[in-house]
Amino acid sequence: MTDPLKQFALRMGDNALILGQRLGEWCGHAPALEEDIALANISLDLIGQTQLWLGLAGQLEGYEKTADDLAFHREVYDFHNLLLVEQPNRDFGHTMMRQYLFDTFHFLQLTALQTSSEQRVCDIAAKAVKEVSYHLERSSETVIALGDGTEESHARMQSALDRLWPFVGEMLTDDAIDQAVANARIGPRPSELKQDYIKSIEQVLEQATLRIPENNPAQKGGKSGTMHSEHLGHLLAQMQYLQRAYPDARW
């Protein structure tokens, strides 16, 4: 089997990279100046985490690749991010619901990774969890405010939850790489975080007066790289344009 630590680092880095890129799309377009700055800062946090995770993955290839190489010179099916994070922004409510659903998982995951058997993972997690703690606080408060707000904001948040909930299952489902990571004591199986995840989600959504959709089959394939939505291809076309058109953006 492929080195589980390398695959894990790629997954963590790709999640942060793709979500960071999505949030960056709001720069100059957010509904208020405060939101514009906040989303840009969260995007910057995630891109910083990307550098650490993909940098680790590059080290595990014998320093043959840098974080930039892995970000800008891979094709769609070489990426291992969750399907959730590549979903388009649509409107502000949709963006914040996507952020909240991922932040809740990301915080639980990073908290557990601070006791990893791999010191490099511990170090990255210890830094990232401080940032993600703020991300989660902000996204959960926004979901509550909009869900329990006006009739219009409530309807938009429920619509966002209905659309995004099918992508939650992939985060909480184990595959062979997750099992190998757990066996090596690098990190927890996603399924081990499910109980705390659902409990936290239910508490916030109750305050937001939103209901979790029923009988929604989970969409999978993102973290394994076997299936991505068409949205990822469009995102990469924009993100990788400069490095493709002018190799490595060198003068």
C-alpha positions as CSV (number, residue, x, y, z in Angstrom):
1,M,0.0,0.0,0.0
2,T,1.1,3.6,-0.6
3,D,2.7,5.3,2.4
4,P,-0.3,6.1,4.6
5,L,1.4,9.2,6.0
6,K,2.0,10.7,2.6
7,Q,-1.6,10.0,1.5
8,F,-2.9,11.5,4.8
9,A,-0.8,14.6,4.3
10,L,-2.1,15.0,0.7
11,R,-5.7,14.7,1.9
12,M,-5.3,17.2,4.7
13,G,-3.4,19.6,2.4
14,D,-5.9,19.3,-0.5
15,N,-8.9,19.9,1.8
16,A,-7.3,23.1,3.0
17,L,-6.1,24.2,-0.4
18,I,-9.4,23.7,-2.2
19,L,-11.6,25.3,0.5
20,G,-9.1,28.2,0.8
21,Q,-9.4,28.8,-2.9
22,R,-13.2,28.7,-2.7
23,L,-13.2,31.3,0.1
24,G,-10.7,33.4,-1.8
25,E,-13.3,33.8,-4.5
26,W,-15.3,36.0,-2.2
27,C,-12.5,38.6,-2.0
28,G,-14.1,41.9,-3.1
29,H,-17.5,40.3,-3.4
30,A,-18.7,39.6,0.1
31,P,-22.0,41.1,1.4
32,A,-20.2,43.4,3.9
33,L,-16.6,44.7,4.3
34,E,-16.2,42.8,7.6
35,E,-17.2,39.5,5.9
36,D,-14.9,40.2,3.0
37,I,-11.9,40.6,5.3
38,A,-12.9,37.7,7.5
39,L,-13.3,35.2,4.6
40,A,-10.0,36.4,3.1
41,N,-8.3,35.8,6.5
42,I,-9.8,32.3,6.8
43,S,-8.7,31.6,3.3
44,L,-5.2,32.7,4.2
45,D,-5.1,30.5,7.3
46,L,-6.1,27.5,5.1
47,I,-3.5,28.2,2.5
48,G,-0.9,28.4,5.3
49,Q,-2.0,25.0,6.5
50,T,-1.8,23.8,2.9
51,Q,1.9,24.7,2.8
52,L,2.6,22.6,5.9
53,W,0.6,19.5,4.8
54,L,1.7,19.5,1.2
55,G,5.2,20.4,2.3
56,L,5.2,17.3,4.4
57,A,3.9,15.2,1.5
58,G,6.8,16.6,-0.6
59,Q,9.3,15.6,2.0
60,L,8.0,12.1,2.0
61,E,8.8,12.0,-1.7
62,G,12.4,12.7,-0.9
63,Y,12.1,16.5,-1.4
64,E,11.4,15.9,-5.0
65,K,8.3,18.1,-4.9
66,T,7.4,21.3,-3.1
67,A,4.0,22.3,-1.9
68,D,3.7,24.5,-4.9
69,D,4.5,21.6,-7.2
70,L,1.7,19.6,-5.7
71,A,-0.8,22.4,-5.7
72,F,-0.2,23.6,-9.3
73,H,1.0,20.6,-11.3
74,R,-1.5,17.8,-10.5
75,E,-4.6,16.9,-12.5
76,V,-8.1,16.7,-11.1
77,Y,-8.0,13.0,-10.2
78,D,-4.7,13.4,-8.5
79,F,-6.4,15.5,-5.8
80,H,-7.7,13.9,-2.6
81,N,-9.9,16.5,-1.1
82,L,-13.4,15.9,0.2
83,L,-16.3,16.5,-2.2
84,L,-17.8,19.0,0.3
85,V,-15.0,21.5,0.0
86,E,-15.0,21.8,-3.8
87,Q,-18.7,22.7,-3.9
88,P,-19.3,26.2,-5.3
89,N,-20.0,29.2,-3.1
90,R,-23.4,29.9,-4.6
91,D,-24.6,32.5,-2.0
92,F,-23.3,33.7,1.3
93,G,-25.5,31.4,3.3
94,H,-24.4,28.4,1.3
95,T,-20.7,29.3,1.8
96,M,-21.2,29.6,5.5
97,M,-23.1,26.3,5.8
98,R,-20.3,24.5,3.8
99,Q,-17.8,26.2,6.1
100,Y,-19.6,25.2,9.3
101,L,-20.0,21.5,8.2
102,F,-16.3,21.2,7.4
103,D,-15.1,23.3,10.4
104,T,-16.8,21.0,12.9
105,F,-15.1,18.0,11.4
106,H,-11.8,19.7,10.9
107,F,-11.6,20.9,14.6
108,L,-12.4,17.4,15.9
109,Q,-9.8,15.9,13.6
110,L,-7.0,18.4,14.4
111,T,-7.7,18.0,18.1
112,A,-7.2,14.3,17.9
113,L,-4.1,14.7,15.7
114,Q,-2.3,16.5,18.5
115,T,-1.6,13.0,20.0
116,S,-0.4,11.5,16.8
117,S,2.5,9.1,16.9
118,E,4.1,11.2,14.1
119,Q,5.7,14.3,15.6
120,R,5.4,16.3,12.3
121,V,1.7,15.7,12.3
122,C,1.4,16.8,16.0
123,D,3.3,20.0,15.2
124,I,1.1,21.0,12.3
125,A,-2.1,20.1,14.1
126,A,-1.1,22.1,17.2
127,K,-0.7,25.2,15.0
128,A,-3.7,24.6,12.8
129,V,-6.2,23.8,15.6
130,K,-5.9,27.3,17.0
131,E,-6.9,28.8,13.7
132,V,-9.7,26.3,13.1
133,S,-11.1,27.0,16.6
134,Y,-11.8,30.5,15.4
135,H,-13.1,29.3,12.1
136,L,-15.6,27.1,13.8
137,E,-16.7,29.7,16.3
138,R,-17.4,32.2,13.6
139,S,-19.1,29.8,11.1
140,S,-21.4,28.3,13.8
141,E,-22.4,31.7,15.1
142,T,-23.2,32.8,11.5
143,V,-25.3,29.7,10.8
144,I,-27.3,30.3,14.0
145,A,-27.8,33.9,13.2
146,L,-29.0,33.3,9.6
147,G,-31.0,30.2,10.4
148,D,-32.9,31.8,13.2
149,G,-33.0,35.2,11.3
150,T,-35.5,36.3,8.8
151,E,-37.8,34.1,6.8
152,E,-35.6,34.6,3.7
153,S,-32.3,33.8,5.5
154,H,-33.8,30.8,7.2
155,A,-35.0,29.4,3.8
156,R,-31.6,30.0,2.2
157,M,-29.8,28.2,5.1
158,Q,-32.2,25.2,5.0
159,S,-31.7,25.0,1.2
160,A,-27.9,25.1,1.7
161,L,-28.1,22.3,4.3
162,D,-30.3,20.2,2.1
163,R,-27.9,20.6,-0.8
164,L,-24.7,20.0,1.2
165,W,-25.7,17.3,3.6
166,P,-25.1,14.4,1.1
167,F,-21.4,15.3,1.1
168,V,-21.1,15.0,4.9
169,G,-21.1,11.2,4.9
170,E,-17.7,11.0,3.1
171,M,-16.0,12.9,5.9
172,L,-17.3,10.3,8.5
173,T,-16.7,7.1,6.4
174,D,-13.5,5.1,6.7
175,D,-11.6,3.7,3.7
176,A,-8.4,1.7,3.4
177,I,-6.2,4.7,3.8
178,D,-8.1,5.8,6.9
179,Q,-7.6,2.3,8.3
180,A,-3.9,2.3,7.6
181,V,-3.5,5.8,9.2
182,A,-5.3,4.6,12.3
183,N,-3.2,1.3,12.4
184,A,0.0,3.4,12.3
185,R,-1.4,5.6,15.1
186,I,-1.0,8.7,12.9
187,G,-4.6,9.8,13.3
188,P,-8.1,8.7,14.2
189,R,-10.5,6.9,11.8
190,P,-13.2,9.4,10.6
191,S,-15.9,7.1,12.0
192,E,-14.4,7.6,15.5
193,L,-15.3,11.3,15.3
194,K,-18.8,10.7,14.0
195,Q,-20.6,10.7,17.4
196,D,-19.1,13.9,18.5
197,Y,-19.6,15.5,15.1
198,I,-23.3,14.7,14.9
199,K,-23.8,15.8,18.5
200,S,-22.2,19.2,17.8
201,I,-24.1,19.6,14.5
202,E,-27.4,18.8,16.1
203,Q,-26.9,21.4,18.9
204,V,-26.0,24.2,16.5
205,L,-28.7,23.4,14.0
206,E,-31.3,23.3,16.8
207,Q,-30.4,26.8,17.8
208,A,-30.5,27.8,14.1
209,T,-34.0,26.2,13.8
210,L,-32.8,24.1,10.9
211,R,-33.5,20.4,10.3
212,I,-31.1,17.7,9.1
213,P,-32.3,16.1,5.9
214,E,-33.5,12.5,6.1
215,N,-32.7,9.6,3.9
216,N,-29.9,11.4,2.0
217,P,-27.4,9.0,0.5
218,A,-23.7,10.0,1.0
219,Q,-21.7,11.1,-2.0
220,K,-18.2,9.6,-2.0
221,G,-15.0,9.5,-4.1
222,G,-13.3,12.8,-3.4
223,K,-10.7,11.8,-0.8
224,S,-9.9,8.6,-2.8
225,G,-9.5,10.6,-6.0
226,T,-11.8,8.3,-7.9
227,M,-14.6,10.8,-8.3
228,H,-14.8,14.6,-8.3
229,S,-17.5,17.0,-9.3
230,E,-17.2,19.1,-12.4
231,H,-16.7,22.1,-10.1
232,L,-13.2,21.0,-9.1
233,G,-12.0,21.1,-12.8
234,H,-13.2,24.7,-13.1
235,L,-11.6,25.7,-9.9
236,L,-8.2,24.2,-10.8
237,A,-8.3,25.8,-14.3
238,Q,-8.4,29.2,-12.6
239,M,-6.0,28.3,-9.7
240,Q,-3.4,26.7,-11.9
241,Y,-3.6,29.0,-14.9
242,L,-0.5,31.2,-14.3
243,Q,1.8,28.2,-13.4
244,R,0.6,26.3,-16.5
245,A,0.8,29.2,-18.9
246,Y,4.1,30.5,-17.6
247,P,5.9,27.5,-16.1
248,D,6.4,28.0,-12.4
249,A,5.7,31.8,-12.9
250,R,9.4,32.5,-13.6
251,W,10.5,35.6,-15.4
